[in-house]
Amino acid sequence: MNSRSKRAISIRYGPRFRDGMNVNLSPNSQITEYLQGENYKGFIGNLFRISFSNERNQHIIFMNYWGQDVIVLFYIKDGRFFLIMIHCVDGVLPVDASLLDKLNLE
């Protein structure tokens, strides 16, 4: 992962995710809480950089958060897969598990 990038989000078009997805965190990122429900799994963490790579370890999506608290959820509904990421830019709302109630994920 290129930690010198200034872009908030970078997506590489080309190969797609086929059988799975790898979640990669920069060494200075930290997971603070794991989340699991009937149809979702995820975590809350203080993230600097996160990427998603395919089974060939090709990084497809990069996101820079520069030390922000972020909720990352993998959600399945009606056989469809969703990636949900929540963060608060100005710090007005706390980024914690209480935000899951607002999503109505069940």
N, CA, C and O atoms as CSV, one atom per row, in Angstrom:
chain,resi,resn,atom,element,x,y,z
A,1,MET,N,N,0.844,-1.175,0.000
A,1,MET,CA,C,0.000,0.000,0.000
A,1,MET,C,C,0.886,1.234,0.000
A,1,MET,O,O,1.823,1.332,0.792
A,2,ASN,N,N,0.597,2.150,-0.864
A,2,ASN,CA,C,1.390,3.362,-0.995
A,2,ASN,C,C,0.918,4.401,0.010
A,2,ASN,O,O,-0.082,5.077,-0.233
A,3,SER,N,N,1.609,4.543,1.122
A,3,SER,CA,C,1.186,5.465,2.174
A,3,SER,C,C,1.438,6.919,1.816
A,3,SER,O,O,1.035,7.806,2.569
A,4,ARG,N,N,2.089,7.195,0.694
A,4,ARG,CA,C,2.355,8.576,0.297
A,4,ARG,C,C,1.228,9.169,-0.536
A,4,ARG,O,O,1.264,10.356,-0.862
A,5,SER,N,N,0.243,8.379,-0.881
A,5,SER,CA,C,-0.855,8.867,-1.704
A,5,SER,C,C,-1.666,9.904,-0.942
A,5,SER,O,O,-1.910,9.743,0.254
A,6,LYS,N,N,-2.087,10.963,-1.620
A,6,LYS,CA,C,-2.896,12.015,-1.016
A,6,LYS,C,C,-4.378,11.834,-1.316
A,6,LYS,O,O,-5.206,12.553,-0.758
A,7,ARG,N,N,-4.728,10.892,-2.181
A,7,ARG,CA,C,-6.119,10.677,-2.529
A,7,ARG,C,C,-6.864,10.027,-1.380
A,7,ARG,O,O,-6.321,9.173,-0.680
A,8,ALA,N,N,-8.137,10.442,-1.184
A,8,ALA,CA,C,-8.959,9.821,-0.149
A,8,ALA,C,C,-9.391,8.428,-0.583
A,8,ALA,O,O,-9.362,7.493,0.218
A,9,ILE,N,N,-9.792,8.279,-1.844
A,9,ILE,CA,C,-10.237,6.983,-2.365
A,9,ILE,C,C,-9.625,6.780,-3.740
A,9,ILE,O,O,-9.591,7.698,-4.559
A,10,SER,N,N,-9.144,5.580,-3.984
A,10,SER,CA,C,-8.586,5.228,-5.285
A,10,SER,C,C,-9.101,3.849,-5.664
A,10,SER,O,O,-8.981,2.907,-4.881
A,11,ILE,N,N,-9.672,3.720,-6.856
A,11,ILE,CA,C,-10.204,2.444,-7.316
A,11,ILE,C,C,-9.488,2.048,-8.592
A,11,ILE,O,O,-9.380,2.839,-9.529
A,12,ARG,N,N,-9.005,0.832,-8.623
A,12,ARG,CA,C,-8.329,0.305,-9.810
A,12,ARG,C,C,-9.336,-0.523,-10.596
A,12,ARG,O,O,-9.861,-1.516,-10.091
A,13,TYR,N,N,-9.596,-0.125,-11.800
A,13,TYR,CA,C,-10.538,-0.862,-12.630
A,13,TYR,C,C,-9.817,-1.996,-13.330
A,13,TYR,O,O,-8.645,-1.867,-13.685
A,14,GLY,N,N,-10.495,-3.083,-13.526
A,14,GLY,CA,C,-9.879,-4.229,-14.178
A,14,GLY,C,C,-10.369,-5.498,-13.535
A,14,GLY,O,O,-11.571,-5.761,-13.533
A,15,PRO,N,N,-9.457,-6.309,-12.978
A,15,PRO,CA,C,-9.883,-7.581,-12.395
A,15,PRO,C,C,-10.869,-7.352,-11.248
A,15,PRO,O,O,-10.741,-6.398,-10.481
A,16,ARG,N,N,-11.834,-8.227,-11.151
A,16,ARG,CA,C,-12.842,-8.092,-10.114
A,16,ARG,C,C,-12.615,-9.114,-9.020
A,16,ARG,O,O,-11.787,-10.018,-9.138
A,17,PHE,N,N,-13.373,-8.944,-7.958
A,17,PHE,CA,C,-13.353,-9.924,-6.886
A,17,PHE,C,C,-14.167,-11.126,-7.351
A,17,PHE,O,O,-15.301,-10.968,-7.804
A,18,ARG,N,N,-13.609,-12.306,-7.244
A,18,ARG,CA,C,-14.321,-13.504,-7.706
A,18,ARG,C,C,-14.820,-14.331,-6.533
A,18,ARG,O,O,-16.025,-14.412,-6.294
A,19,ASP,N,N,-13.915,-14.934,-5.815
A,19,ASP,CA,C,-14.313,-15.843,-4.746
A,19,ASP,C,C,-14.108,-15.262,-3.357
A,19,ASP,O,O,-14.480,-15.891,-2.366
A,20,GLY,N,N,-13.540,-14.107,-3.269
A,20,GLY,CA,C,-13.292,-13.546,-1.955
A,20,GLY,C,C,-12.635,-12.186,-2.035
A,20,GLY,O,O,-12.310,-11.688,-3.113
A,21,MET,N,N,-12.451,-11.606,-0.878
A,21,MET,CA,C,-11.862,-10.285,-0.779
A,21,MET,C,C,-10.971,-10.258,0.454
A,21,MET,O,O,-11.358,-10.728,1.524
A,22,ASN,N,N,-9.790,-9.710,0.295
A,22,ASN,CA,C,-8.881,-9.529,1.421
A,22,ASN,C,C,-8.971,-8.091,1.895
A,22,ASN,O,O,-9.012,-7.168,1.082
A,23,VAL,N,N,-9.004,-7.894,3.206
A,23,VAL,CA,C,-8.993,-6.566,3.809
A,23,VAL,C,C,-7.592,-6.342,4.340
A,23,VAL,O,O,-7.081,-7.144,5.121
A,24,ASN,N,N,-6.973,-5.254,3.918
A,24,ASN,CA,C,-5.598,-4.934,4.305
A,24,ASN,C,C,-5.585,-3.599,5.038
A,24,ASN,O,O,-6.132,-2.615,4.540
A,25,LEU,N,N,-4.970,-3.555,6.211
A,25,LEU,CA,C,-4.852,-2.326,6.982
A,25,LEU,C,C,-3.393,-1.919,7.080
A,25,LEU,O,O,-2.510,-2.772,7.164
A,26,SER,N,N,-3.140,-0.625,7.069
A,26,SER,CA,C,-1.770,-0.149,7.260
A,26,SER,C,C,-1.321,-0.513,8.676
A,26,SER,O,O,-2.161,-0.668,9.562
A,27,PRO,N,N,-0.017,-0.652,8.904
A,27,PRO,CA,C,0.485,-1.077,10.217
A,27,PRO,C,C,0.074,-0.160,11.371
A,27,PRO,O,O,-0.045,-0.622,12.505
A,28,ASN,N,N,-0.142,1.119,11.104
A,28,ASN,CA,C,-0.515,2.032,12.182
A,28,ASN,C,C,-2.025,2.109,12.405
A,28,ASN,O,O,-2.471,2.851,13.280
A,29,SER,N,N,-2.821,1.366,11.640
A,29,SER,CA,C,-4.264,1.274,11.875
A,29,SER,C,C,-4.504,0.276,12.997
A,29,SER,O,O,-3.710,-0.641,13.209
A,30,GLN,N,N,-5.625,0.466,13.725
A,30,GLN,CA,C,-5.910,-0.405,14.858
A,30,GLN,C,C,-7.402,-0.724,14.898
A,30,GLN,O,O,-8.234,0.181,14.836
A,31,ILE,N,N,-7.737,-2.004,15.003
A,31,ILE,CA,C,-9.122,-2.427,15.197
A,31,ILE,C,C,-9.415,-2.355,16.691
A,31,ILE,O,O,-8.687,-2.922,17.505
A,32,THR,N,N,-10.496,-1.647,17.044
A,32,THR,CA,C,-10.836,-1.472,18.460
A,32,THR,C,C,-12.009,-2.336,18.901
A,32,THR,O,O,-12.151,-2.618,20.090
A,33,GLU,N,N,-12.863,-2.767,17.948
A,33,GLU,CA,C,-14.029,-3.578,18.310
A,33,GLU,C,C,-14.474,-4.388,17.093
A,33,GLU,O,O,-14.512,-3.875,15.975
A,34,TYR,N,N,-14.809,-5.651,17.323
A,34,TYR,CA,C,-15.373,-6.486,16.266
A,34,TYR,C,C,-16.889,-6.476,16.379
A,34,TYR,O,O,-17.434,-6.425,17.482
A,35,LEU,N,N,-17.572,-6.525,15.241
A,35,LEU,CA,C,-19.028,-6.475,15.187
A,35,LEU,C,C,-19.551,-7.692,14.448
A,35,LEU,O,O,-18.961,-8.121,13.456
A,36,GLN,N,N,-20.661,-8.253,14.927
A,36,GLN,CA,C,-21.267,-9.381,14.231
A,36,GLN,C,C,-22.754,-9.408,14.540
A,36,GLN,O,O,-23.168,-9.271,15.692
A,37,GLY,N,N,-23.548,-9.586,13.497
A,37,GLY,CA,C,-24.989,-9.729,13.624
A,37,GLY,C,C,-25.441,-10.892,12.776
A,37,GLY,O,O,-24.621,-11.645,12.251
A,38,GLU,N,N,-26.741,-11.039,12.641
A,38,GLU,CA,C,-27.292,-12.156,11.882
A,38,GLU,C,C,-26.853,-12.145,10.422
A,38,GLU,O,O,-26.605,-13.203,9.842
A,39,ASN,N,N,-26.754,-10.960,9.825
A,39,ASN,CA,C,-26.409,-10.878,8.400
A,39,ASN,C,C,-25.267,-9.893,8.116
A,39,ASN,O,O,-25.139,-9.396,6.997
A,40,TYR,N,N,-24.458,-9.618,9.107
A,40,TYR,CA,C,-23.303,-8.744,8.881
A,40,TYR,C,C,-22.154,-9.128,9.807
A,40,TYR,O,O,-22.355,-9.721,10.867
A,41,LYS,N,N,-20.955,-8.776,9.382
A,41,LYS,CA,C,-19.739,-8.863,10.187
A,41,LYS,C,C,-18.935,-7.607,9.888
A,41,LYS,O,O,-19.052,-7.028,8.808
A,42,GLY,N,N,-18.134,-7.197,10.831
A,42,GLY,CA,C,-17.321,-6.023,10.590
A,42,GLY,C,C,-16.494,-5.650,11.797
A,42,GLY,O,O,-16.267,-6.456,12.699
A,43,PHE,N,N,-16.048,-4.403,11.791
A,43,PHE,CA,C,-15.227,-3.909,12.888
A,43,PHE,C,C,-15.267,-2.392,12.936
A,43,PHE,O,O,-15.637,-1.719,11.974
A,44,ILE,N,N,-14.873,-1.884,14.086
A,44,ILE,CA,C,-14.650,-0.451,14.275
A,44,ILE,C,C,-13.158,-0.297,14.505
A,44,ILE,O,O,-12.557,-1.082,15.239
A,45,GLY,N,N,-12.561,0.696,13.891
A,45,GLY,CA,C,-11.139,0.886,14.085
A,45,GLY,C,C,-10.704,2.302,13.811
A,45,GLY,O,O,-11.405,3.085,13.172
A,46,ASN,N,N,-9.531,2.606,14.312
A,46,ASN,CA,C,-8.889,3.871,13.999
A,46,ASN,C,C,-7.998,3.583,12.799
A,46,ASN,O,O,-6.943,2.962,12.923
A,47,LEU,N,N,-8.444,4.046,11.634
A,47,LEU,CA,C,-7.793,3.660,10.381
A,47,LEU,C,C,-6.996,4.806,9.777
A,47,LEU,O,O,-7.393,5.970,9.825
A,48,PHE,N,N,-5.868,4.435,9.212
A,48,PHE,CA,C,-5.072,5.369,8.434
A,48,PHE,C,C,-5.223,5.034,6.948
A,48,PHE,O,O,-5.473,5.914,6.125
A,49,ARG,N,N,-5.071,3.771,6.625
A,49,ARG,CA,C,-5.209,3.343,5.224
A,49,ARG,C,C,-5.772,1.930,5.212
A,49,ARG,O,O,-5.354,1.068,5.984
A,50,ILE,N,N,-6.730,1.714,4.321
A,50,ILE,CA,C,-7.338,0.396,4.162
A,50,ILE,C,C,-7.411,0.092,2.676
A,50,ILE,O,O,-7.657,0.985,1.865
A,51,SER,N,N,-7.200,-1.152,2.324
A,51,SER,CA,C,-7.365,-1.543,0.924
A,51,SER,C,C,-8.079,-2.884,0.879
A,51,SER,O,O,-8.089,-3.644,1.848
A,52,PHE,N,N,-8.673,-3.149,-0.273
A,52,PHE,CA,C,-9.346,-4.412,-0.529
A,52,PHE,C,C,-8.679,-5.027,-1.747
A,52,PHE,O,O,-8.562,-4.387,-2.791
A,53,SER,N,N,-8.242,-6.277,-1.607
A,53,SER,CA,C,-7.550,-6.936,-2.707
A,53,SER,C,C,-8.260,-8.242,-3.050
A,53,SER,O,O,-8.998,-8.806,-2.242
A,54,ASN,N,N,-8.013,-8.701,-4.272
A,54,ASN,CA,C,-8.652,-9.937,-4.741
A,54,ASN,C,C,-7.803,-11.141,-4.364
A,54,ASN,O,O,-6.805,-11.017,-3.655
A,55,GLU,N,N,-8.216,-12.312,-4.851
A,55,GLU,CA,C,-7.528,-13.554,-4.498
A,55,GLU,C,C,-6.106,-13.620,-5.046
A,55,GLU,O,O,-5.309,-14.443,-4.596
A,56,ARG,N,N,-5.780,-12.763,-6.013
A,56,ARG,CA,C,-4.410,-12.701,-6.544
A,56,ARG,C,C,-3.582,-11.616,-5.844
A,56,ARG,O,O,-2.483,-11.269,-6.277
A,57,ASN,N,N,-4.143,-11.096,-4.755
A,57,ASN,CA,C,-3.517,-10.036,-3.964
A,57,ASN,C,C,-3.294,-8.754,-4.766
A,57,ASN,O,O,-2.347,-8.011,-4.509
A,58,GLN,N,N,-4.165,-8.503,-5.730
A,58,GLN,CA,C,-4.142,-7.242,-6.469
A,58,GLN,C,C,-5.042,-6.266,-5.731
A,58,GLN,O,O,-6.238,-6.512,-5.576
A,59,HIS,N,N,-4.470,-5.163,-5.277
A,59,HIS,CA,C,-5.235,-4.158,-4.545
A,59,HIS,C,C,-6.165,-3.439,-5.525
A,59,HIS,O,O,-5.712,-2.818,-6.487
A,60,ILE,N,N,-7.466,-3.533,-5.266
A,60,ILE,CA,C,-8.470,-2.959,-6.164
A,60,ILE,C,C,-8.980,-1.627,-5.634
A,60,ILE,O,O,-9.168,-0.688,-6.408
A,61,ILE,N,N,-9.205,-1.530,-4.334
A,61,ILE,CA,C,-9.751,-0.308,-3.733
A,61,ILE,C,C,-8.828,0.123,-2.597
A,61,ILE,O,O,-8.457,-0.690,-1.751
A,62,PHE,N,N,-8.458,1.405,-2.580
A,62,PHE,CA,C,-7.666,2.004,-1.510
A,62,PHE,C,C,-8.458,3.153,-0.897
A,62,PHE,O,O,-9.128,3.900,-1.611
A,63,MET,N,N,-8.382,3.294,0.415
A,63,MET,CA,C,-9.003,4.438,1.089
A,63,MET,C,C,-8.060,4.954,2.158
A,63,MET,O,O,-7.491,4.181,2.930
A,64,ASN,N,N,-7.901,6.266,2.194
A,64,ASN,CA,C,-7.103,6.936,3.220
A,64,ASN,C,C,-8.041,7.586,4.221
A,64,ASN,O,O,-8.975,8.287,3.834
A,65,TYR,N,N,-7.802,7.360,5.497
A,65,TYR,CA,C,-8.614,7.985,6.545
A,65,TYR,C,C,-7.782,8.835,7.496
A,65,TYR,O,O,-8.359,9.564,8.303
A,66,TRP,N,N,-6.482,8.777,7.442
A,66,TRP,CA,C,-5.591,9.619,8.222
A,66,TRP,C,C,-5.920,9.632,9.709
A,66,TRP,O,O,-5.963,10.697,10.327
A,67,GLY,N,N,-6.153,8.450,10.290
A,67,GLY,CA,C,-6.352,8.349,11.731
A,67,GLY,C,C,-7.775,8.585,12.201
A,67,GLY,O,O,-7.976,8.979,13.351
A,68,GLN,N,N,-8.762,8.361,11.361
A,68,GLN,CA,C,-10.158,8.546,11.756
A,68,GLN,C,C,-10.761,7.236,12.238
A,68,GLN,O,O,-10.346,6.156,11.818
A,69,ASP,N,N,-11.749,7.344,13.127
A,69,ASP,CA,C,-12.509,6.174,13.535
A,69,ASP,C,C,-13.499,5.836,12.430
A,69,ASP,O,O,-14.198,6.710,11.918
A,70,VAL,N,N,-13.550,4.549,12.068
A,70,VAL,CA,C,-14.363,4.096,10.934
A,70,VAL,C,C,-15.060,2.790,11.307
A,70,VAL,O,O,-14.474,1.924,11.956
A,71,ILE,N,N,-16.323,2.660,10.886
A,71,ILE,CA,C,-17.027,1.383,10.969
A,71,ILE,C,C,-16.940,0.747,9.590
A,71,ILE,O,O,-17.244,1.389,8.584
A,72,VAL,N,N,-16.526,-0.507,9.543
A,72,VAL,CA,C,-16.450,-1.276,8.297
A,72,VAL,C,C,-17.355,-2.490,8.472
A,72,VAL,O,O,-17.144,-3.307,9.369
A,73,LEU,N,N,-18.377,-2.603,7.599
A,73,LEU,CA,C,-19.327,-3.705,7.692
A,73,LEU,C,C,-19.442,-4.433,6.367
A,73,LEU,O,O,-19.456,-3.815,5.303
A,74,PHE,N,N,-19.524,-5.741,6.444
A,74,PHE,CA,C,-19.812,-6.595,5.290
A,74,PHE,C,C,-21.212,-7.146,5.537
A,74,PHE,O,O,-21.431,-7.888,6.494
A,75,TYR,N,N,-22.153,-6.784,4.678
A,75,TYR,CA,C,-23.575,-7.025,4.905
A,75,TYR,C,C,-24.163,-7.810,3.738
A,75,TYR,O,O,-23.901,-7.496,2.577
A,76,ILE,N,N,-24.955,-8.827,4.047
A,76,ILE,CA,C,-25.630,-9.614,3.013
A,76,ILE,C,C,-27.131,-9.479,3.204
A,76,ILE,O,O,-27.646,-9.698,4.300
A,77,LYS,N,N,-27.831,-9.117,2.135
A,77,LYS,CA,C,-29.290,-8.959,2.163
A,77,LYS,C,C,-29.847,-9.487,0.847
A,77,LYS,O,O,-29.422,-9.061,-0.227
A,78,ASP,N,N,-30.791,-10.408,0.931
A,78,ASP,CA,C,-31.425,-10.990,-0.251
A,78,ASP,C,C,-30.401,-11.535,-1.244
A,78,ASP,O,O,-30.566,-11.385,-2.455
A,79,GLY,N,N,-29.349,-12.165,-0.734
A,79,GLY,CA,C,-28.330,-12.761,-1.590
A,79,GLY,C,C,-27.368,-11.761,-2.212
A,79,GLY,O,O,-26.541,-12.142,-3.040
A,80,ARG,N,N,-27.455,-10.500,-1.836
A,80,ARG,CA,C,-26.558,-9.462,-2.370
A,80,ARG,C,C,-25.582,-9.030,-1.290
A,80,ARG,O,O,-25.913,-9.024,-0.104
A,81,PHE,N,N,-24.381,-8.670,-1.708
A,81,PHE,CA,C,-23.295,-8.303,-0.808
A,81,PHE,C,C,-23.104,-6.792,-0.827
A,81,PHE,O,O,-23.075,-6.177,-1.893
A,82,PHE,N,N,-22.975,-6.199,0.353
A,82,PHE,CA,C,-22.749,-4.762,0.476
A,82,PHE,C,C,-21.571,-4.506,1.401
A,82,PHE,O,O,-21.409,-5.184,2.416
A,83,LEU,N,N,-20.760,-3.535,1.051
A,83,LEU,CA,C,-19.698,-3.037,1.916
A,83,LEU,C,C,-20.160,-1.677,2.418
A,83,LEU,O,O,-20.410,-0.769,1.625
A,84,ILE,N,N,-20.273,-1.537,3.731
A,84,ILE,CA,C,-20.717,-0.280,4.338
A,84,ILE,C,C,-19.565,0.268,5.166
A,84,ILE,O,O,-19.012,-0.433,6.013
A,85,MET,N,N,-19.205,1.528,4.919
A,85,MET,CA,C,-18.148,2.179,5.690
A,85,MET,C,C,-18.680,3.514,6.188
A,85,MET,O,O,-19.196,4.316,5.411
A,86,ILE,N,N,-18.550,3.744,7.488
A,86,ILE,CA,C,-19.081,4.954,8.111
A,86,ILE,C,C,-17.968,5.649,8.878
A,86,ILE,O,O,-17.249,5.023,9.656
A,87,HIS,N,N,-17.834,6.944,8.652
A,87,HIS,CA,C,-16.933,7.757,9.460
A,87,HIS,C,C,-17.522,9.165,9.557
A,87,HIS,O,O,-18.364,9.546,8.744
A,88,CYS,N,N,-17.088,9.912,10.525
A,88,CYS,CA,C,-17.580,11.268,10.726
A,88,CYS,C,C,-16.412,12.228,10.542
A,88,CYS,O,O,-15.446,12.204,11.305
A,89,VAL,N,N,-16.515,13.067,9.525
A,89,VAL,CA,C,-15.403,13.956,9.187
A,89,VAL,C,C,-15.165,15.007,10.263
A,89,VAL,O,O,-14.018,15.269,10.626
A,90,ASP,N,N,-16.224,15.608,10.772
A,90,ASP,CA,C,-16.045,16.719,11.708
A,90,ASP,C,C,-16.100,16.303,13.177
A,90,ASP,O,O,-15.973,17.154,14.058
A,91,GLY,N,N,-16.283,15.028,13.455
A,91,GLY,CA,C,-16.287,14.549,14.827
A,91,GLY,C,C,-17.541,14.866,15.616
A,91,GLY,O,O,-17.554,14.710,16.837
A,92,VAL,N,N,-18.605,15.310,14.944
A,92,VAL,CA,C,-19.842,15.664,15.639
A,92,VAL,C,C,-20.508,14.432,16.238
A,92,VAL,O,O,-20.999,14.477,17.366
A,93,LEU,N,N,-20.527,13.337,15.489
A,93,LEU,CA,C,-21.116,12.087,15.966
A,93,LEU,C,C,-20.021,11.120,16.387
A,93,LEU,O,O,-19.003,10.998,15.706
A,94,PRO,N,N,-20.223,10.431,17.506
A,94,PRO,CA,C,-19.255,9.396,17.857
A,94,PRO,C,C,-19.404,8.209,16.902
A,94,PRO,O,O,-20.519,7.816,16.559
A,95,VAL,N,N,-18.302,7.659,16.488
A,95,VAL,CA,C,-18.327,6.482,15.613
A,95,VAL,C,C,-18.218,5.266,16.526
A,95,VAL,O,O,-17.126,4.862,16.927
A,96,ASP,N,N,-19.385,4.690,16.847
A,96,ASP,CA,C,-19.424,3.524,17.710
A,96,ASP,C,C,-20.563,2.610,17.294
A,96,ASP,O,O,-21.293,2.906,16.348
A,97,ALA,N,N,-20.713,1.501,18.001
A,97,ALA,CA,C,-21.702,0.486,17.630
A,97,ALA,C,C,-23.138,0.998,17.691
A,97,ALA,O,O,-24.022,0.395,17.082
A,98,SER,N,N,-23.395,2.088,18.404
A,98,SER,CA,C,-24.761,2.630,18.461
A,98,SER,C,C,-25.250,3.088,17.078
A,98,SER,O,O,-26.458,3.174,16.858
A,99,LEU,N,N,-24.359,3.374,16.170
A,99,LEU,CA,C,-24.767,3.775,14.808
A,99,LEU,C,C,-25.419,2.623,14.060
A,99,LEU,O,O,-26.183,2.866,13.126
A,100,LEU,N,N,-25.148,1.387,14.434
A,100,LEU,CA,C,-25.741,0.244,13.755
A,100,LEU,C,C,-27.258,0.230,13.890
A,100,LEU,O,O,-27.952,-0.244,12.990
A,101,ASP,N,N,-27.784,0.745,15.003
A,101,ASP,CA,C,-29.227,0.798,15.193
A,101,ASP,C,C,-29.909,1.642,14.121
A,101,ASP,O,O,-31.045,1.357,13.743
A,102,LYS,N,N,-29.246,2.651,13.641
A,102,LYS,CA,C,-29.803,3.551,12.627
A,102,LYS,C,C,-29.842,2.899,11.225
A,102,LYS,O,O,-30.570,3.350,10.341
A,103,LEU,N,N,-29.051,1.838,11.047
A,103,LEU,CA,C,-28.959,1.193,9.721
A,103,LEU,C,C,-30.054,0.164,9.465
A,103,LEU,O,O,-30.319,-0.168,8.310
A,104,ASN,N,N,-30.692,-0.345,10.507
A,104,ASN,CA,C,-31.745,-1.344,10.335
A,104,ASN,C,C,-31.257,-2.529,9.489
A,104,ASN,O,O,-31.841,-2.846,8.453
A,105,LEU,N,N,-30.198,-3.164,9.940
A,105,LEU,CA,C,-29.554,-4.233,9.160
A,105,LEU,C,C,-30.222,-5.593,9.274
A,105,LEU,O,O,-29.947,-6.466,8.451
A,106,GLU,N,N,-31.059,-5.804,10.225
A,106,GLU,CA,C,-31.676,-7.125,10.407
A,106,GLU,C,C,-32.818,-7.351,9.439
A,106,GLU,O,O,-33.444,-8.411,9.459
